[in-house]
Amino acid sequence: VEDERLIEVGFFTPGDPVELIGGQLVVAEPQGSRHVIAIRLAEQALRAAFGSGRDVRTQGPSGVPYVDTDARAHVELVFALAREFDRDVDFHLDTFDDAPALSIGHVAALTVKQGWQDRVYAGHMTALGALEPAELAPIAAMIRDAGISVLALPATDLYLMGGGGTRNVRRGLAPVRRLADAGVNVAVSTNNVQ
């Protein structure tokens, strides 16, 4: 309710990414392609400083394409880093109440193209819950065939997606049962733990 009031007075606008940090609601810092490149340069500098024999891994490759102005380029950059450093990939993906433009199709195509099956994880995936079963079925098959694991994050997603109404409030969760029934590897996890 208080966050809705902040939107009403113009402190935030609808769609602004916000985070709760230390009890304070703040605008989330963008983590687009420039952020990933900066992290990569920091990793290279640390590797040079510490020398060989050390495993230096900052936060990548992890992808949050919905905060980048070019989601497709973001996904491609994350896969390039994964290939360069032979790392699995963790995406925070399709975290919306509806499904107008899903990124999972592009992620699945690159997963197969690069031979990264069983090395890609897609967290959140709440937009899939907005799909009718007939719409979800081919997407679930694509996710299964690409070997992508889906991690539902109910504690976070109930908080982020559970507002906006006084009656029959949308839960904003990934359709875990339907995905599992389609043969997708699914798990329940959490994030934002201090």
N, C-alpha and C positions, 0 to 999 in steps of 0.2 A: 504494500500500500504506500509506504513512504517513497519507494523508488518511482511509483507512478506519479506522485506529487512532484518529484524532482523533474520528471519529464514535462509535466504541466507548466512549471515555472521556467522551463527552458534550460535547466542545468544540464540535462541529458536530452538527446533526441531519440525517438524510437529507433531501435536497431543498433545504437551505440554499444560496443562491447564493454561491459563493466565487470569488475571483480570485487569481491569482498576480501579486503586485506586488513588484518589486525582490527576487525570491527568497523572498518571504514569502507564505504562504497566508492570506488575510484574507476576512472576510465582505464581500460586495459591498454597497455602499450602494444602497438602493432608489431606483429612478428612475421612480416612479409619476407620477400626475397632478400632485401637489404639486410634484414636481421640475420637471416641464415648465412649470408656471405660474411657478415661481421663475425659471427660465431666461428665460421670456418677459418677465417684469418687469425682469430685468437687461438684456435686450436693449433694452427701451424706455428705460431709464435711460441706457444707453450712446448710443442714438440721439439722445436729448435733449442729452446732454453734447457729442457731436461735431458735431451739426448736420446740415443737409441735405447731400446730395452724398456721403455716406459710406455704404458698404454694411456694415452691422453684422449679422453673423450669428453667433450663439453656436453651440450644437450642434444646434439643432432646425431643421426638424422631423425627428426620428428617433424611431422607436417601438420600445420593448421591452415589449410588452404582458404578457409572462409574468412580469414582476417587479412588476406592479401588481395590487392586490387586485381591480380591476375592469378586466379586459383589454378588454372592449368599449368602455367609456368612454375608455380610453387611446387606442385606435385612432381613435375619433371625434374626440378632441381633436387628435391628430396631423393628421388630415385637415382640421380646421378651421384649424389653423395653416398648413398647406400652401396652402389656398385664400386665406387672408388675405394671405400673403406671396408667393403665386405661386411655390411651391417644389415640387420633386420630393420624394418621400417614400422614406425608407429604413427598413425594418423589420428588426429581428432577431426572427425569427418561428419558432414551432413547433420549438423547440430541445429535443427530448426523444427518448428511446429508443423511445417508443411513440406511438400517435396517438389518445388517448382524447378530446381536445377541441381540435381544430385551430382556429386563429384565421384561417387563410387564407380561409375562406369569407366571413367578415365583411369582411375587407380587400378581397376581390374585389368583393363587392357594393357597398361604398362607392366603390371605384375607378371602377366603371361609373356609379353614381349621380351622382358628382361630375364625371364626364368627365375623369378623371385617367389614362386609358389611356396606356401607354408612359411614365408618370412615376412608377411605383411599383416599388420594388426590395425583394425579400424575401430576406434573408440567412439562412443556416443551413438551415432547412427539413428538418432531419434526421428529424423525425417521419414525413415522407412515405416514408422508407425502410422503415418498419415495415409499410406497407400492401401487401396483395396486389395484383398487377397489375390485377385487376378493380375493386378499391376505388380505386386510384390514377387509373385512366383518366378518370372524370368530374371528379375534382379537377384533374387536369392540363388537361383541356379548359376548365374554368372559369378557371384561371390564364392559359392561352393567350388565351382570349376577352376577358379583362379587360386584356390587354397588360401583365401583371406579369412582370418579369424576376426570375429566381431566381439568387442568387449562392451557390454552394457555397463553404464555408470549411473545406477539409479539414484544414489544419494545426491550427486551433482545435478543430474538431469531433472529430478523432481523439484529441486530448488530453482533451477534456471527456467524450466518450462512449465511449472505447475501453476503459475499465476494467470492473471488476465480474465478472471471470471468469478462470478459468485455462485454459479450453478453448473453442474456437470462439467467441472473444470478438467481440461485436457491434462493428462499425466505426462506426456512428452517422454516416452520411453521407447527404446528399440524393441521391435516385436520378436523377442528372444525365442518364444515357443515356436512361432511360424518359421523362423530362420533355422532352428534346430531340426524341426520336422522336415525341412528341405535339404538337410544334410550339411548345413553350415556349421563350422566349429564355433561355438559361442561360449562366452564366460561372463561372469559378473565380477566387476572390479570396483575400485573407487579411486578418486584422485582428490586433490586439494586437501590433503591431510597434513596437519602440522604436528 
